[in-house]
Amino acid sequence: MPGNVDKSCAIAALTEGDRILIGWWEHPDIRQWLEKHAHKYREQLLGLARALTQSGPAVREAQRAVLKSSSGRICCFVHAALKRGEKFSREEIEERTSALRPWKACGEPVTAVFVKGEGKTRLTAKLGPNRLCLNYLVRDVLLVMWGMPDDEYSCSGRGTHRLVQAIMAQIRRGSDWVGMADVKDCFPSFRQEGLSKRIKLPEDVVQYAVFLREDVEVQDHNGFPVAASVRDTLRRGLPQGTPTSAIISSLLLADLTRPAAFDEAVFRYADNLFWLGRDEAGVVATLSTLKQSFGSASAGELTLHKISIRNSDDGFKCLGYKVITDPKTDTYVPRLYPCATAFGRHWARLQKVLSGVPLHLRQDLALELTEQWRLSWKAWDPSADMIDRVFDQALELASSLNEFEGAAHK
């Protein structure tokens, strides 16, 4: 059984769900009904956390109680529905969840979604409310049993900014060399064989609630069948984009990036690896150890690619950020400056911010925010012309929102 389990995971697993459950339904009867089930579900997760300190049979019984929990299915279904922007009546929720079991096929199709990233396009799975409900249920069990690995920064509450801060702190401690690599075809490379034993879940739960079986229908966003190549790729290995895949891949990769043989600090964000050392030879040696570790992985045939080794003084890109030295100082302390990808994320946030601002304030707010960004970033980011374009786009957006709402109120 896993050791050093943080029992607060039982509470943390429901923190997000509680925030969603309470307050979304204005009707007091439905809110009271959801609060009752949320309380019961939390108690079952706490029971599993307590059982981890006891014998194997106690853990299996507590785990089975959570997986069979009707309260758990109701809480996770509401969480899944609201995650998708949907609402159901109490009767619809009870009817849908009564037939759901994580060890049986739910019969719901999966939508294939292509997500464009920095230099690549990823194929992810968008789950319907039934399948997403079972994913959340299994994910909560895994969070209680294992928690999230310490070296995984892609989980909620950490993120890319925390990872870059940790890398910069390591550089300040004297690790001047940085190695970077991606895990090639990470999610499709994981195999179902042996996974049940590693994560301590029943094989039928892994088969139906984690992986996509061959009989699962895969469609596009319009509901039409996808090409055979897309369907087969999504069914192979762990489907990327699901709650269970995120934590399972983190557990499997943590086994490979934390062996005692590593002398250097290793950081990870999903399938992106970063390791630091005081000299180039140490970073190269760590790369060799990583290649051996990934090549002998029992979870699948994993290989590293897009490998890069750089001196921190030369600067490097890291998950949408640029870590560079400050030319205005003699100390060359690494500092963090967002590059184009990070700027795009802030631009998306600006759109959300402006849509919630009173009509008469939008123009001034767009002007103020984008001017601040332009002044603080233009001196550092080579793509300064891109900042100017976004500056103009912000004003156009504010103007279009004003026109839209003005026409709506006529």
C-alpha positions in Angstrom: 0.0 0.0 0.0 1.2 3.5 -0.6 3.1 5.3 2.1 3.2 8.8 3.3 -0.3 9.5 2.1 -1.6 13.0 3.0 -5.1 12.4 4.5 -6.1 15.9 3.6 -6.4 14.6 0.0 -9.8 13.3 1.1 -10.9 16.9 1.7 -9.0 18.3 -1.2 -10.6 15.9 -3.6 -14.0 17.5 -2.9 -12.9 21.1 -2.5 -13.5 22.1 -6.1 -16.7 20.0 -6.2 -18.1 21.7 -3.0 -17.6 25.1 -4.5 -19.5 24.1 -7.6 -22.3 22.2 -5.8 -23.1 24.9 -3.3 -24.6 28.0 -4.9 -25.2 26.9 -8.4 -28.8 25.8 -7.8 -30.9 28.5 -6.3 -33.7 26.2 -5.2 -33.1 25.5 -1.5 -34.4 21.9 -1.7 -31.9 20.9 -4.4 -29.1 22.7 -2.6 -29.9 20.9 0.6 -30.1 17.6 -1.3 -26.6 18.2 -2.8 -25.1 19.3 0.5 -26.3 16.0 2.1 -24.7 13.9 -0.6 -21.5 16.0 -0.6 -21.2 15.4 3.2 -21.7 11.6 2.8 -19.3 11.4 -0.1 -16.6 13.2 1.9 -17.1 10.8 4.8 -16.5 7.9 2.5 -13.3 9.4 1.1 -12.1 10.0 4.7 -12.9 6.4 5.4 -10.6 5.3 2.6 -7.9 7.6 3.9 -8.1 6.1 7.4 -8.1 2.6 5.9 -4.7 3.2 4.2 -3.1 2.9 7.7 -4.6 -0.6 8.2 -4.5 -3.9 6.4 -5.1 -4.6 2.7 -8.7 -6.0 3.1 -9.7 -2.8 4.9 -8.4 -0.7 2.0 -10.2 -2.8 -0.6 -13.5 -2.5 1.3 -13.2 1.3 1.8 -12.3 1.7 -1.9 -15.2 -0.4 -3.0 -17.5 1.7 -0.8 -16.4 4.8 -2.6 -16.7 3.3 -6.1 -20.2 2.0 -5.4 -21.3 5.2 -3.7 -24.5 6.7 -5.0 -23.6 10.0 -3.3 -20.2 9.9 -5.0 -21.8 9.5 -8.4 -24.3 12.3 -7.8 -21.6 14.7 -6.6 -19.3 13.8 -9.5 -22.1 14.0 -12.1 -23.1 17.5 -10.9 -19.4 18.5 -11.1 -19.1 17.0 -14.6 -22.3 18.6 -15.8 -21.3 22.1 -14.6 -17.8 21.6 -16.0 -19.5 21.2 -19.4 -21.8 24.1 -18.8 -24.9 22.0 -18.4 -27.7 21.7 -15.8 -30.0 18.9 -15.0 -33.0 18.5 -12.7 -32.8 16.4 -9.5 -34.8 13.7 -11.2 -32.6 13.7 -14.3 -29.5 13.4 -12.1 -30.9 10.5 -10.1 -32.0 8.7 -13.2 -28.6 9.1 -15.0 -26.4 8.2 -12.0 -28.5 5.2 -10.9 -27.3 3.1 -13.8 -23.6 4.3 -13.8 -20.9 2.0 -12.5 -17.1 2.5 -13.0 -16.7 -1.2 -13.9 -19.3 -1.2 -16.7 -19.6 0.4 -20.1 -21.6 3.6 -19.8 -22.4 3.6 -23.6 -21.7 7.3 -24.0 -19.7 8.5 -27.1 -16.4 10.4 -26.8 -15.7 13.6 -28.7 -12.2 14.0 -30.4 -10.8 17.5 -30.0 -7.6 18.8 -31.5 -5.8 21.4 -29.3 -3.2 23.6 -30.9 -0.2 24.1 -28.6 3.3 25.6 -29.0 4.7 23.8 -32.0 2.4 20.9 -32.0 -1.3 19.8 -32.0 -2.6 17.4 -29.4 -5.5 15.0 -29.8 -7.6 15.0 -26.6 -10.8 13.4 -25.5 -13.9 15.4 -24.5 -16.1 13.3 -22.3 -19.9 13.5 -21.9 -21.4 14.0 -18.4 -21.8 10.3 -17.7 -18.3 9.3 -18.6 -16.8 12.4 -17.0 -18.7 11.6 -13.8 -17.0 8.2 -13.6 -13.7 9.8 -14.3 -14.1 12.2 -11.4 -15.1 9.3 -9.1 -12.0 7.3 -9.9 -9.8 10.4 -9.8 -11.0 11.2 -6.3 -10.1 7.6 -5.2 -6.6 8.0 -6.7 -6.1 11.4 -5.1 -6.9 9.9 -1.7 -4.7 6.8 -2.2 -1.7 8.5 -3.9 -2.0 12.2 -3.8 -0.3 14.2 -6.6 3.5 13.6 -7.0 5.7 16.3 -5.6 7.5 16.8 -8.9 4.3 17.3 -11.0 3.4 20.9 -11.7 0.5 20.4 -14.1 -2.0 19.8 -11.3 -4.4 22.5 -10.0 -2.7 25.0 -7.6 0.8 24.7 -9.1 1.0 25.4 -12.8 3.7 26.7 -15.1 4.5 29.8 -13.1 5.3 27.8 -10.0 7.5 25.4 -12.1 9.5 28.3 -13.6 9.9 29.8 -10.2 11.3 26.5 -8.9 13.7 26.2 -11.8 14.9 29.8 -11.2 15.4 29.1 -7.5 17.5 26.0 -8.5 19.6 28.2 -10.8 20.2 30.7 -8.1 21.6 27.9 -5.9 24.3 27.4 -8.5 22.8 25.0 -11.1 23.9 26.9 -14.2 23.0 24.2 -16.8 19.5 23.3 -17.8 18.3 20.2 -19.7 14.9 20.0 -21.4 13.1 17.2 -23.2 9.6 16.0 -24.1 8.2 12.4 -23.7 7.4 11.4 -27.3 3.8 10.2 -27.8 3.5 10.1 -24.0 -0.2 9.3 -23.5 -0.7 6.9 -26.4 2.4 4.9 -25.2 0.9 3.9 -21.9 -0.4 0.3 -21.7 -3.2 -1.1 -19.7 -1.3 -4.2 -18.8 0.0 -4.0 -15.2 -1.6 -0.6 -14.6 -4.2 -2.0 -12.2 -1.4 -3.5 -10.0 0.5 -0.2 -10.0 -2.3 2.1 -9.0 -4.2 -0.5 -6.9 -7.5 -0.2 -8.8 -9.6 -3.2 -10.0 -8.9 -4.2 -13.6 -12.4 -3.8 -14.7 -12.4 -0.2 -13.3 -9.2 0.6 -15.2 -10.7 -1.0 -18.4 -14.0 0.9 -18.4 -13.5 4.1 -16.5 -9.9 4.9 -17.4 -9.1 3.6 -20.9 -11.4 3.8 -24.0 -12.3 0.4 -25.1 -12.5 -0.6 -28.8 -16.3 -0.5 -28.7 -16.4 3.2 -27.5 -17.8 5.5 -30.2 -15.6 8.4 -31.1 -17.2 11.4 -32.9 -16.3 15.0 -33.9 -17.8 18.1 -32.3 -20.8 17.9 -34.7 -21.6 14.3 -33.7 -20.3 12.7 -36.8 -17.9 9.7 -36.8 -14.2 10.6 -37.1 -11.6 9.1 -39.4 -10.3 5.6 -38.4 -6.8 7.0 -37.7 -8.2 9.5 -35.2 -10.4 7.0 -33.6 -7.6 4.4 -33.2 -5.1 7.0 -31.9 -7.6 8.2 -29.2 -8.3 4.6 -28.1 -4.7 3.7 -27.9 -3.1 4.3 -24.5 -4.4 6.8 -21.9 -6.9 9.3 -23.5 -5.3 12.8 -23.0 -7.6 15.4 -21.5 -9.4 13.3 -18.9 -9.2 13.7 -15.1 -7.9 10.2 -14.5 -5.3 10.3 -17.2 -3.7 13.4 -15.7 -3.1 11.8 -12.3 -2.2 8.3 -13.6 0.3 9.6 -16.1 1.8 11.7 -13.3 2.2 8.6 -11.1 3.7 6.5 -13.9 6.2 9.3 -14.9 7.1 10.0 -11.3 8.3 6.4 -11.0 10.8 7.2 -13.8 12.0 10.7 -12.8 12.7 10.0 -9.1 15.1 7.1 -9.0 18.0 7.3 -6.5 20.5 7.4 -9.4 19.7 11.1 -10.2 22.2 13.5 -8.8 20.5 16.5 -10.3 17.2 18.2 -9.7 14.4 17.0 -12.1 11.2 18.9 -12.6 8.2 17.8 -14.7 5.1 19.4 -16.2 2.9 16.6 -17.8 5.2 15.1 -20.4 7.8 18.0 -20.3 11.0 17.3 -18.4 13.5 19.8 -17.0 16.7 19.0 -15.1 19.4 21.2 -13.8 23.1 20.7 -12.8 26.2 22.7 -11.8 28.0 21.7 -15.0 27.3 20.4 -18.4 28.7 17.0 -17.7 26.3 16.4 -14.9 23.3 17.4 -17.0 24.5 15.1 -19.8 24.9 12.2 -17.3 21.3 12.9 -16.0 20.0 12.7 -19.6 21.6 9.3 -20.0 20.0 8.1 -16.8 16.7 9.4 -17.9 16.9 7.7 -21.3 17.7 4.4 -19.6 14.8 4.9 -17.1 12.3 5.7 -19.8 13.5 3.0 -22.1 13.0 0.3 -19.5 9.6 1.6 -18.3 7.1 -1.2 -17.6 4.2 1.2 -18.3 5.0 1.4 -22.0 7.7 2.1 -24.6 8.6 5.7 -23.8 11.3 7.7 -25.5 12.6 11.3 -25.1 12.8 13.8 -27.9 13.2 17.5 -28.5 16.2 17.4 -26.2 18.1 20.6 -25.4 20.9 21.4 -23.0 21.7 25.1 -22.4 23.6 27.3 -20.0 21.2 29.4 -18.0 23.2 32.6 -18.8 22.1 32.2 -22.5 18.4 32.1 -21.6 15.8 29.5 -22.5 12.1 29.1 -23.1 10.1 27.1 -20.6 6.3 26.4 -21.1 5.4 29.8 -22.6 7.9 31.8 -20.6 11.4 33.1 -21.3 14.0 32.8 -18.5 16.7 35.3 -19.3 19.4 37.2 -17.4 19.0 40.9 -16.7 21.5 42.9 -18.8 21.1 45.9 -16.6 22.8 44.2 -13.6 26.2 42.7 -13.0 24.8 39.7 -11.1 23.0 38.1 -14.0 20.2 36.9 -11.8 17.6 34.9 -13.9 14.4 36.7 -14.3 11.1 35.7 -15.8 9.5 37.4 -18.8 6.4 36.1 -20.5 6.8 35.3 -24.2 4.1 35.1 -26.9 2.4 32.0 -25.6 2.0 33.5 -22.1 0.8 36.8 -23.6 -1.9 34.9 -25.5 -3.1 33.5 -22.3 -3.3 37.0 -20.7 -5.1 38.2 -23.8 -7.8 35.5 -23.3 -8.2 36.6 -19.7 -8.6 40.2 -20.8 -11.5 39.2 -23.0 -13.2 37.6 -19.9 -12.4 40.6 -17.8 -13.8 43.1 -20.2 -17.0 41.2 -20.7 -17.8 41.6 -17.0 -17.0 45.3 -16.8 -19.7 48.0 -17.0 -20.1 49.4 -20.4 -18.7 52.8 -19.8 -15.5 51.5 -18.2 -14.4 49.0 -20.9 -12.6 51.4 -23.2 -10.5 52.9 -20.4 -9.8 49.5 -18.8 -8.6 48.0 -22.1 -6.4 51.0 -22.7 -4.9 50.9 -19.2 -4.2 47.2 -19.1 -2.7 46.8 -22.5 -0.5 49.9 -22.0 0.9 48.4 -18.8 1.6 45.1 -20.6 3.2 46.9 -23.5 5.5 49.0 -21.4 6.6 46.2 -19.1 7.2 43.6 -21.8 8.2 45.4 -25.0 11.8 46.0 -23.7 12.3 42.2 -23.2 10.2 40.3 -25.8 11.5 40.3 -29.3 8.0 40.1 -30.7 7.2 43.6 -29.7 5.1 44.2 -32.8 2.8 41.4 -31.6 2.2 43.4 -28.4 1.3 46.5 -30.5 -1.2 44.4 -32.4 -2.8 43.0 -29.2 -3.0 46.6 -27.9 -5.0 47.6 -30.9 -7.2 44.4 -30.7 -8.1 45.2 -27.1 -9.5 48.5 -28.1 -11.4 46.9 -31.0 -12.8 44.3 -28.6 -14.0 46.9 -26.1 -15.5 48.9 -28.9 -17.3 45.9 -30.4 -18.6 44.9 -26.9 -20.0 48.4 -26.5 -21.7 48.3 -29.9 -23.1 44.9 -29.2 -24.6 45.8 -25.8 -25.8 49.2 -27.2 -27.7 47.4 -30.0 -29.1 44.9 -27.5 -30.6 47.6 -25.3 -32.2 49.6 -28.2 
